[in-house]
Amino acid sequence: MKPTPSFKTLSVSYKSQKFTIEYFDREGEFQTVLLLHGLGGAKENYYEACKSAALAGHRLISMDNPGTGNSTY
């Protein structure tokens, strides 16, 4: 059984502006794989990757880039 990713929120401040970045994190014992989406994408584009046999055991992280999905801009 593969672990289920948990959705988390990170607050970031940059040049006096506050942003919220939402991401998912699936724990794993092997190397971490950071999944980045393109323009108009969202972290959910990679949710199915959590079921991939090729990525079994790896920690998977995918975030909503600023201004996409549930992240602010």
C-alpha positions as CSV (number, residue, x, y, z in Angstrom):
1,M,0.0,0.0,0.0
2,K,1.4,3.4,-1.0
3,P,1.2,6.3,1.4
4,T,-1.4,8.9,0.8
5,P,-0.1,12.5,0.2
6,S,-1.0,15.1,2.8
7,F,-1.9,18.6,1.8
8,K,0.0,21.4,3.5
9,T,0.3,25.2,3.5
10,L,3.5,27.3,3.8
11,S,3.5,31.0,4.5
12,V,6.3,33.0,2.8
13,S,7.2,36.7,3.1
14,Y,9.1,38.4,0.3
15,K,9.7,42.2,0.0
16,S,7.0,43.0,2.6
17,Q,4.4,40.8,0.8
18,K,3.0,37.6,2.2
19,F,2.2,34.6,0.1
20,T,0.6,31.3,0.8
21,I,2.0,28.2,-1.0
22,E,-0.1,25.0,-0.9
23,Y,1.6,21.7,-1.7
24,F,1.3,18.0,-1.1
25,D,3.9,15.8,0.5
26,R,4.0,12.0,0.3
27,E,6.5,10.5,2.6
28,G,9.0,7.9,1.2
29,E,12.2,6.2,2.2
30,F,14.1,6.9,-1.1
31,Q,15.2,10.2,-2.7
32,T,12.8,13.1,-2.9
33,V,11.2,13.9,-6.2
34,L,10.0,17.5,-6.7
35,L,7.2,17.7,-9.3
36,L,6.8,21.1,-10.9
37,H,3.8,22.0,-13.1
38,G,3.8,24.5,-16.0
39,L,1.6,27.5,-16.8
40,G,-2.0,26.9,-15.9
41,G,-1.2,23.7,-14.0
42,A,-1.7,22.8,-10.3
43,K,-0.3,20.3,-7.8
44,E,-3.2,18.0,-8.5
45,N,-1.8,17.3,-11.9
46,Y,0.7,15.0,-10.2
47,Y,-1.6,13.4,-7.6
48,E,-1.9,10.3,-9.8
49,A,1.9,10.0,-9.8
50,C,1.5,8.9,-6.2
51,K,0.1,5.6,-7.5
52,S,3.0,5.0,-9.9
53,A,5.0,1.8,-9.3
54,A,8.1,3.6,-10.7
55,L,7.9,6.2,-7.9
56,A,6.9,3.8,-5.1
57,G,9.0,4.5,-2.0
58,H,10.1,7.9,-3.1
59,R,9.1,11.0,-1.3
60,L,7.0,13.1,-3.7
61,I,6.4,16.9,-3.3
62,S,4.3,19.0,-5.6
63,M,3.3,22.6,-5.1
64,D,1.0,25.2,-6.5
65,N,3.2,27.9,-8.0
66,P,2.4,31.4,-6.9
67,G,-0.9,32.6,-8.5
68,T,-2.0,29.0,-9.4
69,G,-4.2,26.5,-7.7
70,N,-4.6,27.4,-4.0
71,S,-1.4,29.5,-3.8
72,T,-1.7,33.3,-3.6
73,Y,0.1,35.9,-5.6
